[in-house]
């Protein structure tokens, strides 16, 4: 009897231990999987590409600057002597943001300007305000959206405004919302192809038509001027005649008056 009770007790105890072991194992499994999941999420967050990574991955060797390019006035930005080449350096001094012109703006064709521009051909640079950079670091989808917008701008501009074969340098300045607020595209080289014979004939015909319209316009202006001059001359002539008649009439009236006075003084006036 004791043996049987002992066996029952042992079986009950073993079943209880097995259940507890399975439950603990299950809990440990859930906890371990949770840790793995959290770890994977953390690793994903760490490996999420920043906007800078996207930019330099899409355009290897491109420059990236965290500064407020919106503080550069449009007038300074558009000048030929604006030191745009500074944005094609790794460590750009932020004094460029406060650059002001010094003297007369040099011509775009000057050797100095051309030398500076040619030194940057084929390179790209982007200026990102600190506020935008922080937003994109916290919102990867925003970073992707801004990157897509920049890529689309470069592709569209290249297709519509750049002569085939021309090598360009790009400086793009973003505002705090990720929009392109200023840009400079400087080009050099390219395929210089003259007009076809048909295009040349069309151009000459257009120029001839323009010349004919100019001549007709000048003829009308000349005729109008002559007519106006003739009308003015005729008016002046009439005014002179009228003034002469008035002077004659006044002279005649004065003579009559003088005769009347003279007759009165002589007592011959009836």
C-alpha positions in Angstrom: 0.0 0.0 0.0 2.8 2.3 0.9 4.6 1.5 -2.3 1.5 2.2 -4.4 0.9 5.5 -2.6 4.5 6.3 -3.1 4.3 5.6 -6.8 1.1 7.8 -7.1 2.9 10.6 -5.2 5.9 10.3 -7.4 3.9 10.2 -10.6 1.9 13.3 -9.5 5.1 15.1 -8.6 6.8 14.2 -11.9 3.7 15.3 -13.9 3.7 18.6 -12.0 7.4 19.1 -12.6 7.0 18.4 -16.3 4.2 20.9 -16.6 6.2 23.5 -14.8 9.2 22.8 -16.9 7.2 23.1 -20.2 5.6 26.3 -19.0 9.0 27.8 -18.0 10.4 26.7 -21.4 7.5 28.3 -23.2 7.9 31.5 -21.2 11.6 31.5 -21.9 11.0 31.0 -25.6 8.6 34.0 -25.7 11.0 36.1 -23.8 13.9 35.2 -26.0 11.9 35.7 -29.2 10.9 39.1 -27.8 14.5 40.0 -27.2 15.4 38.9 -30.7 12.5 41.0 -32.2 13.5 44.1 -30.2 17.1 43.6 -31.2 16.2 43.2 -34.9 14.1 46.4 -34.7 17.0 48.2 -33.1 19.5 47.0 -35.7 17.0 48.0 -38.5 16.8 51.5 -37.0 20.6 51.7 -36.8 21.0 50.6 -40.4 18.3 53.0 -41.8 20.0 55.2 -44.4 20.2 58.9 -43.5 19.6 61.5 -46.1 23.3 62.1 -46.4 23.9 58.4 -47.0 21.2 58.4 -49.7 22.6 61.5 -51.4 26.2 60.3 -51.4 25.2 56.8 -52.4 23.2 58.1 -55.3 25.9 60.5 -56.3 29.3 59.1 -55.2 31.7 61.9 -54.3 28.9 64.5 -53.9 29.4 67.1 -51.1 27.0 67.5 -48.2 26.8 70.6 -46.0 24.6 71.2 -42.9 24.0 74.9 -42.9 21.3 77.4 -43.5 21.7 78.2 -47.2 18.4 80.3 -47.1 20.4 83.1 -45.5 22.3 83.7 -48.7 20.5 86.4 -50.6 19.3 85.6 -54.1 21.2 88.6 -55.4 24.5 87.4 -54.0 23.8 83.8 -55.1 23.3 84.8 -58.7 26.4 86.9 -59.1 29.3 85.6 -61.2 31.8 86.3 -58.4 29.8 84.4 -55.7 32.3 81.8 -54.3 30.2 78.8 -55.3 33.3 76.7 -55.5 33.5 76.7 -51.7 30.6 74.2 -51.6 32.7 71.7 -53.4 34.9 71.3 -50.4 34.5 69.0 -47.4 35.0 71.7 -44.7 33.2 74.8 -45.9 33.5 77.9 -43.7 30.0 79.2 -42.9 31.3 82.8 -43.6 30.2 82.0 -47.2 26.6 82.5 -45.9 27.3 86.2 -45.3 29.3 86.8 -48.5 28.7 90.2 -50.1 29.8 91.6 -53.4 32.9 93.7 -53.7 32.9 96.0 -56.7 31.6 95.5 -60.2 30.4 92.1 -61.1 32.8 90.4 -63.5 31.5 89.1 -66.8 30.7 85.4 -67.0 33.1 85.1 -69.9 36.0 86.4 -68.0 39.0 84.0 -67.6 38.8 84.2 -63.8 35.2 83.3 -63.6 35.5 80.6 -66.2 38.5 79.1 -64.3 36.6 79.0 -61.1 33.5 77.4 -62.7 35.5 74.9 -64.7 37.2 73.6 -61.5 33.9 72.3 -60.3 32.5 70.7 -63.4 31.0 67.3 -62.9 30.5 67.7 -59.1 27.4 68.0 -57.0 26.8 69.6 -53.6 23.7 70.0 -51.4 23.0 72.4 -48.6 20.7 71.1 -45.8 19.5 73.3 -43.0 20.0 71.8 -39.5 16.2 71.9 -38.8 15.5 69.8 -41.9 18.3 67.4 -41.1 16.8 66.7 -37.7 13.4 66.2 -39.2 14.7 63.7 -41.7 16.7 61.8 -39.0 13.5 61.3 -37.1 11.4 60.6 -40.2 13.1 58.3 -42.8 10.1 58.6 -45.1 10.6 62.3 -45.3 14.2 61.8 -46.1 13.2 59.4 -49.0 10.7 62.0 -50.2 13.2 64.8 -50.2 15.7 62.6 -52.0 13.2 61.6 -54.7 12.4 65.3 -55.2 16.1 66.3 -55.6 16.7 63.4 -58.0 13.7 64.3 -60.1 14.8 67.9 -60.3 18.3 67.0 -61.5 16.9 64.5 -64.1 14.3 67.0 -65.4 16.6 69.9 -65.6 19.3 67.8 -67.3 16.7 66.6 -69.9 15.2 69.9 -70.6 17.8 72.6 -70.1 21.3 71.0 -70.6 22.8 70.7 -74.0 23.7 67.1 -74.9 27.2 66.2 -73.8 27.6 69.3 -71.5 29.2 68.6 -68.2 27.6 70.4 -65.3 28.2 71.2 -61.6 25.2 71.4 -59.2 24.7 73.2 -56.0 21.3 72.7 -54.5 20.0 74.6 -51.4 17.0 73.2 -49.5 14.7 75.0 -47.1 13.6 73.7 -43.7 10.7 71.8 -45.4 12.9 70.0 -47.9 12.0 72.1 -50.9 14.6 73.4 -53.3 14.8 77.1 -52.6 17.9 77.9 -54.7 20.2 76.2 -57.1 23.1 76.8 -59.4 23.9 74.7 -62.4 27.1 75.6 -64.2 28.0 73.9 -67.5 30.9 73.5 -69.8 31.7 71.7 -73.0 29.0 69.9 -75.0 28.2 69.1 -78.6 28.0 72.3 -80.6 25.9 71.4 -83.6 25.1 74.0 -86.2 21.6 74.4 -87.8 20.5 72.2 -90.7 20.0 73.7 -94.1 16.3 73.7 -93.6 16.6 75.4 -90.2 18.9 78.0 -91.8 16.4 78.8 -94.5 13.6 79.1 -92.0 15.7 81.4 -89.9 16.6 83.6 -92.8 12.9 83.7 -93.9 11.9 84.7 -90.3 14.6 87.4 -90.3 13.4 88.7 -93.7 9.8 88.8 -92.5 10.9 90.7 -89.4 12.9 93.2 -91.5 9.9 93.7 -93.8 7.7 94.4 -90.7 10.2 96.8 -89.4 10.4 98.7 -92.7 6.7 98.9 -92.9 6.5 100.2 -89.4 9.1 102.8 -90.1 7.3 103.8 -93.3 4.0 104.3 -91.3 5.8 106.2 -88.6 7.5 108.4 -91.2 4.2 109.1 -93.0 2.5 109.8 -89.7 5.3 112.2 -88.8 5.1 114.0 -92.1 1.4 114.3 -91.9 1.7 115.6 -88.4 4.4 118.0 -89.4 2.3 119.2 -92.3 -0.8 119.7 -90.1 1.3 121.6 -87.6 2.8 123.8 -90.3 -0.7 124.5 -91.7 -2.0 125.4 -88.3 0.9 127.7 -87.7 0.4 129.3 -91.0 -3.3 129.9 -90.2 -2.4 131.3 -86.9 0.1 133.7 -88.5 -2.4 134.8 -91.0 -5.0 135.3 -88.3 -2.5 137.3 -86.2 -1.6 139.4 -89.2 -5.3 140.2 -89.9 -5.8 141.1 -86.3 -2.8 143.4 -86.4 -4.1 145.1 -89.6 -7.5 145.5 -88.1 -6.0 147.0 -84.9 -3.8 149.3 -87.0 -6.9 150.4 -89.1 -8.9 151.0 -86.0 -6.1 153.0 -84.5 -5.9 155.2 -87.6 -9.6 155.9 -87.5 -9.4 156.8 -83.8 -6.4 159.1 -84.5 -8.3 160.9 -87.3 -11.4 161.4 -85.1 -9.3 162.8 -82.3 -7.4 165.1 -84.7 -10.7 166.4 -86.3 -12.1 167.0 -82.8 -9.1 169.0 -81.8 -9.3 171.1 -84.9 -13.0 171.7 -84.5 -13.8 170.2 -87.8 -15.7 167.2 -86.3 -19.4 167.7 -87.0 
